[in-house]
Structure formats: structure tokens, C-alpha cells
Amino acid sequence: VDILGPQESREFEFFLAPDEPRRLRLTWRLSFDDAVDVGRQVEFADAMELAPETIGANGGSAARPFQRIFPIPYVTGTPLRSGEMFVGRQDVFEFVQEHLLGAYQNNVIVLHGQRRTGKTSILYRLQQLLVDTHVAVLVDMQGLAARGTADFLYALSDDIAYTLESQDIELDLPERGEY
């Protein structure tokens, strides 16, 4: 592309012909000149998982019949709190269950992603799936840090105490002034 003006876009299409199903890491580099710099470069990367049924003979794509999903499993609005409406993400649940407890130490798992992609729904579902082995405390961080350290720590303690209480574990919450 020679020149791309402000607010303009171009679409590019790439065709891949892998010889076997596997996980691919795709990387590409965008080089451009802008008002700030000449020859700026930004690298992008993404992962793609190829299932066996997507690869046909001679490495081409296999013809797989279209299958309509109904009702549509994606629900807009507030996060899902029950398992009846939850569809998919089994890979995420299996990863968390396998990696939450390490052989020699407990592990930290960070769940990240774009806004409104189901992270909170996953956390609610994990609360249900891990109930036999863990007490999962869901802390809504929106706005907590803006109120100051003492209020943040108190809100965190309150969420923990409330969740433990729902599991019949009694815990005395310190007074707010103690934070």
C-alpha cells in the first residue's frame, strides 16, 4: 500500500496450506511512516489452532457442512452466572484446573482479554467448577483503586469474608478504621 490516509483501511487476505493439524503462531510486521517517525515498525502476533477436520487432502481445506447453532450461545449484557447458558470454553476451564495447583507451589493464573469477551462469565463458572477444591472469591476491581488504599483493602477483605461466609466459614472482618 503506497499511501493510507487517516481513517482509511485496507483488508489483506492470506491463504495458509498447513500439512498437518497443529497450533500455529502467526507473526507479521507493519512498517510505516507517520507524522512522528519515518520507518516505524509494529509487530503483531496471534495463535491459530487447526483441527484435523479443517485440513483436507493435499493440505487444502476440508469441506465441512455448515451446522447452525441455535439458540445462539453468545449472550450480550451482564455476565452469565449459571452453567445452563454457558457454552464452550472447556479448554480454559481445563487449563485452570490443571495449572491452579502446581507440583511444588501454587500458581498464579491471569485471565485477560478484550472487553466484553466473557472473562467475568468464565470466573463465575470457575466458582462452580472448583467448588470441591477451592473457594473462589470474585472481586470486581472497577473503581476500587480510585477510592484509596484503605477503602480498596477493606473492600477486598469484605469480598473475601462474604464469600467465605457463604461457604459456612466464619471470619471476623476487621473494622474499616484498621486499614
C-alpha positions as a Markdown table, in Angstrom:
| # | Residue | x | y | z |
|---|---|---|---|---|
| 1 | Val | 0.0 | 0.0 | 0.0 |
| 2 | Asp | 1.6 | 3.3 | -1.1 |
| 3 | Ile | -0.4 | 5.8 | 0.9 |
| 4 | Leu | -3.1 | 5.2 | 3.5 |
| 5 | Gly | -4.9 | 8.3 | 4.7 |
| 6 | Pro | -6.3 | 9.0 | 8.2 |
| 7 | Gln | -9.3 | 6.8 | 9.0 |
| 8 | Glu | -8.7 | 4.7 | 5.8 |
| 9 | Ser | -8.3 | 1.0 | 6.0 |
| 10 | Arg | -7.2 | -1.9 | 3.7 |
| 11 | Glu | -8.0 | -5.5 | 4.0 |
| 12 | Phe | -5.5 | -8.2 | 3.3 |
| 13 | Glu | -6.1 | -11.9 | 2.9 |
| 14 | Phe | -3.5 | -14.7 | 3.4 |
| 15 | Phe | -4.0 | -18.3 | 2.5 |
| 16 | Leu | -2.3 | -21.0 | 4.5 |
| 17 | Ala | -1.9 | -24.6 | 3.5 |
| 18 | Pro | -0.6 | -26.5 | 6.5 |
| 19 | Asp | 0.3 | -30.1 | 6.1 |
| 20 | Glu | -0.9 | -31.3 | 9.5 |
| 21 | Pro | -3.3 | -30.1 | 12.3 |
| 22 | Arg | -1.4 | -28.1 | 14.9 |
| 23 | Arg | -1.1 | -24.8 | 16.7 |
| 24 | Leu | 0.5 | -22.1 | 14.6 |
| 25 | Arg | 1.9 | -18.8 | 15.8 |
| 26 | Leu | 1.4 | -16.2 | 13.1 |
| 27 | Thr | 3.6 | -13.1 | 13.2 |
| 28 | Trp | 3.7 | -10.1 | 10.9 |
| 29 | Arg | 5.4 | -6.7 | 10.9 |
| 30 | Leu | 3.8 | -3.4 | 9.8 |
| 31 | Ser | 6.3 | -0.8 | 8.6 |
| 32 | Phe | 5.0 | 2.8 | 8.1 |
| 33 | Asp | 5.8 | 6.4 | 8.1 |
| 34 | Asp | 3.7 | 8.8 | 10.1 |
| 35 | Ala | 3.9 | 12.4 | 11.5 |
| 36 | Val | 6.0 | 11.2 | 14.4 |
| 37 | Asp | 8.6 | 8.9 | 12.8 |
| 38 | Val | 9.8 | 7.5 | 9.5 |
| 39 | Gly | 10.2 | 3.8 | 9.2 |
| 40 | Arg | 8.2 | 2.9 | 12.3 |
| 41 | Gln | 7.6 | -0.8 | 12.8 |
| 42 | Val | 4.9 | -2.6 | 14.8 |
| 43 | Glu | 4.9 | -6.3 | 15.2 |
| 44 | Phe | 1.7 | -8.3 | 15.6 |
| 45 | Ala | 1.2 | -12.0 | 16.5 |
| 46 | Asp | -1.6 | -14.4 | 17.1 |
| 47 | Ala | -2.1 | -18.1 | 17.5 |
| 48 | Met | -4.3 | -20.3 | 15.5 |
| 49 | Glu | -5.3 | -23.9 | 16.4 |
| 50 | Leu | -6.0 | -26.1 | 13.4 |
| 51 | Ala | -8.3 | -29.0 | 14.0 |
| 52 | Pro | -7.9 | -32.2 | 12.0 |
| 53 | Glu | -11.3 | -31.9 | 10.3 |
| 54 | Thr | -10.3 | -28.5 | 8.8 |
| 55 | Ile | -7.5 | -29.9 | 6.7 |
| 56 | Gly | -8.4 | -31.9 | 3.6 |
| 57 | Ala | -6.4 | -34.0 | 1.2 |
| 58 | Asn | -3.2 | -32.4 | -0.1 |
| 59 | Gly | -3.2 | -29.8 | 2.6 |
| 60 | Gly | -6.3 | -27.9 | 1.4 |
| 61 | Ser | -9.3 | -27.0 | 3.5 |
| 62 | Ala | -11.7 | -29.8 | 4.0 |
| 63 | Ala | -15.4 | -29.4 | 3.1 |
| 64 | Arg | -17.3 | -29.5 | 6.3 |
| 65 | Pro | -21.0 | -29.0 | 6.2 |
| 66 | Phe | -22.4 | -25.9 | 7.9 |
| 67 | Gln | -24.1 | -26.5 | 11.2 |
| 68 | Arg | -26.3 | -23.9 | 12.6 |
| 69 | Ile | -26.0 | -23.3 | 16.3 |
| 70 | Phe | -29.4 | -22.4 | 17.9 |
| 71 | Pro | -30.1 | -20.8 | 20.2 |
| 72 | Ile | -27.0 | -18.6 | 19.7 |
| 73 | Pro | -24.8 | -19.2 | 22.7 |
| 74 | Tyr | -23.4 | -15.6 | 22.9 |
| 75 | Val | -25.4 | -13.5 | 25.4 |
| 76 | Thr | -24.9 | -9.8 | 25.4 |
| 77 | Gly | -25.4 | -7.8 | 28.6 |
| 78 | Thr | -24.4 | -8.9 | 32.1 |
| 79 | Pro | -22.0 | -11.8 | 32.7 |
| 80 | Leu | -23.5 | -15.3 | 32.9 |
| 81 | Arg | -23.8 | -16.6 | 36.4 |
| 82 | Ser | -25.2 | -20.1 | 35.9 |
| 83 | Gly | -23.9 | -23.0 | 33.9 |
| 84 | Glu | -27.1 | -23.7 | 31.9 |
| 85 | Met | -26.4 | -20.9 | 29.4 |
| 86 | Phe | -22.7 | -21.3 | 29.3 |
| 87 | Val | -21.3 | -22.8 | 26.1 |
| 88 | Gly | -17.8 | -23.6 | 25.2 |
| 89 | Arg | -14.5 | -22.5 | 26.8 |
| 90 | Gln | -13.8 | -26.0 | 28.1 |
| 91 | Asp | -10.2 | -25.5 | 27.1 |
| 92 | Val | -10.0 | -22.5 | 29.5 |
| 93 | Phe | -11.5 | -24.5 | 32.4 |
| 94 | Glu | -9.2 | -27.5 | 31.8 |
| 95 | Phe | -6.2 | -25.2 | 31.7 |
| 96 | Val | -7.1 | -23.5 | 35.0 |
| 97 | Gln | -7.9 | -26.8 | 36.7 |
| 98 | Glu | -4.6 | -28.3 | 35.6 |
| 99 | His | -2.4 | -25.3 | 36.4 |
| 100 | Leu | -4.0 | -23.8 | 39.5 |
| 101 | Leu | -2.1 | -26.2 | 41.8 |
| 102 | Gly | 1.4 | -26.8 | 40.8 |
| 103 | Ala | 3.5 | -29.8 | 41.9 |
| 104 | Tyr | 5.6 | -27.8 | 44.3 |
| 105 | Gln | 3.8 | -24.4 | 44.7 |
| 106 | Asn | 0.5 | -22.7 | 44.0 |
| 107 | Asn | 0.4 | -20.9 | 40.6 |
| 108 | Val | -1.0 | -17.5 | 39.6 |
| 109 | Ile | -3.2 | -17.6 | 36.6 |
| 110 | Val | -4.0 | -14.3 | 34.8 |
| 111 | Leu | -7.2 | -14.3 | 32.7 |
| 112 | His | -7.0 | -11.4 | 30.2 |
| 113 | Gly | -8.7 | -10.3 | 27.0 |
| 114 | Gln | -10.7 | -7.6 | 25.3 |
| 115 | Arg | -13.7 | -6.0 | 26.9 |
| 116 | Arg | -17.0 | -8.0 | 26.8 |
| 117 | Thr | -15.4 | -11.3 | 25.7 |
| 118 | Gly | -16.7 | -13.4 | 28.6 |
| 119 | Lys | -13.9 | -13.1 | 31.2 |
| 120 | Thr | -16.3 | -12.5 | 34.1 |
| 121 | Ser | -18.6 | -15.2 | 32.9 |
| 122 | Ile | -15.6 | -17.6 | 33.0 |
| 123 | Leu | -14.8 | -16.5 | 36.5 |
| 124 | Tyr | -18.4 | -17.1 | 37.7 |
| 125 | Arg | -18.4 | -20.5 | 36.0 |
| 126 | Leu | -15.0 | -21.4 | 37.6 |
| 127 | Gln | -16.6 | -20.7 | 41.0 |
| 128 | Gln | -19.0 | -23.5 | 40.3 |
| 129 | Leu | -16.5 | -25.9 | 38.8 |
| 130 | Leu | -13.9 | -25.5 | 41.5 |
| 131 | Val | -16.3 | -25.7 | 44.5 |
| 132 | Asp | -15.0 | -29.1 | 45.6 |
| 133 | Thr | -11.3 | -28.0 | 45.9 |
| 134 | His | -11.2 | -24.2 | 46.2 |
| 135 | Val | -13.1 | -21.2 | 47.5 |
| 136 | Ala | -13.1 | -18.7 | 44.6 |
| 137 | Val | -13.6 | -15.1 | 45.5 |
| 138 | Leu | -14.7 | -12.8 | 42.7 |
| 139 | Val | -13.5 | -9.2 | 43.2 |
| 140 | Asp | -14.9 | -6.6 | 40.9 |
| 141 | Met | -12.0 | -4.2 | 40.6 |
| 142 | Gln | -13.8 | -1.4 | 38.7 |
| 143 | Gly | -13.5 | 1.7 | 40.8 |
| 144 | Leu | -11.8 | 0.1 | 43.8 |
| 145 | Ala | -8.4 | 1.6 | 43.4 |
| 146 | Ala | -9.7 | 5.1 | 42.8 |
| 147 | Arg | -11.1 | 5.2 | 46.4 |
| 148 | Gly | -7.7 | 4.9 | 48.1 |
| 149 | Thr | -5.7 | 2.2 | 49.6 |
| 150 | Ala | -7.7 | 1.8 | 52.8 |
| 151 | Asp | -11.0 | 1.5 | 51.0 |
| 152 | Phe | -9.5 | -0.9 | 48.5 |
| 153 | Leu | -8.1 | -3.2 | 51.2 |
| 154 | Tyr | -11.4 | -3.1 | 53.1 |
| 155 | Ala | -13.5 | -3.9 | 50.0 |
| 156 | Leu | -11.1 | -6.8 | 49.2 |
| 157 | Ser | -11.4 | -8.1 | 52.8 |
| 158 | Asp | -15.2 | -7.7 | 52.7 |
| 159 | Asp | -15.5 | -9.7 | 49.5 |
| 160 | Ile | -13.3 | -12.5 | 50.9 |
| 161 | Ala | -15.3 | -12.6 | 54.2 |
| 162 | Tyr | -18.6 | -12.6 | 52.4 |
| 163 | Thr | -17.6 | -15.5 | 50.1 |
| 164 | Leu | -16.2 | -17.5 | 53.0 |
| 165 | Glu | -19.4 | -16.9 | 54.9 |
| 166 | Ser | -21.4 | -18.3 | 52.0 |
| 167 | Gln | -19.3 | -21.5 | 52.4 |
| 168 | Asp | -20.0 | -21.6 | 56.2 |
| 169 | Ile | -16.5 | -20.4 | 57.0 |
| 170 | Glu | -16.7 | -17.7 | 59.7 |
| 171 | Leu | -14.1 | -14.9 | 59.6 |
| 172 | Asp | -14.1 | -11.7 | 61.6 |
| 173 | Leu | -13.8 | -8.7 | 59.3 |
| 174 | Pro | -11.5 | -6.0 | 60.9 |
| 175 | Glu | -13.1 | -2.6 | 61.4 |
| 176 | Arg | -12.7 | -0.2 | 58.5 |
| 177 | Gly | -10.5 | 2.1 | 60.6 |
| 178 | Glu | -7.9 | -0.6 | 61.0 |
| 179 | Tyr | -7.0 | -0.3 | 57.3 |
